[in-house]
Amino acid sequence: MLRLKLIQLSIPGSRIMRANYRIKLTVRPVTSLAKSASAAPARSLCGALDRFTMGRTMRCLVHRGGEVLLLLVGLAGTSCATREVPLTAFSGGPCAPFQSLDVEGAQVVIFPAGSGWVEGYRYGDVQEYWSPASDDIRKAEAVVRSCVAAHLPHRAAEVQLYARQYTGFYMGGRKILFVQLFRDPVGFPNWRCKPVVVDDGGDSYCHLEVDVDRGECQRFWANGSA
């Protein structure tokens, strides 16, 4: 029987305390762990454990006497570690919401300059952002509704059921609002502080731009289907 010994080190500043554990795992009898064929089970076990941990959190050492030593040297990826979940619209958090409005039944959030999301441009094309005010949003809402009705007439009666995220940016010296519309905001618990980024979902996810000075809709598109 191979005896596995897990030696867990205390790392300064970490939240893991010093501990020692002994785990028994039946593989098959090993008489010698020297350079012989009978060492294969232990070496195979070590190889499997190293692959499982990607070599980042454990080191597996074959020791004389039938012991396999597992040395825990890291934090991330182990069951006893505190892992941070990335903050997105649908995970992590909670986070502090940005300014929100209710515009004729539609739920709206306004992203301050530099914190929102603009889609449809190459990296580096958008260089400058601005923070929309409540009045900018209320004026733009009429344009948003008419734009959705023109491009998705079958959704015109439902447009107020779509939540909105507004991001202000400049393009060609003009003030533009990038608007994301999506159904079922309940599925995105952090949508009031993080952009909703979805690749498919059909016309449950729409995107458009509003030229603030001209009061015009431009660059409308809906997501494709999976």
Order of alpha helices (4+ residues) and beta strands (2+ residues): beta-beta-alpha-beta-beta-beta-beta-beta-alpha-beta-beta-beta-beta
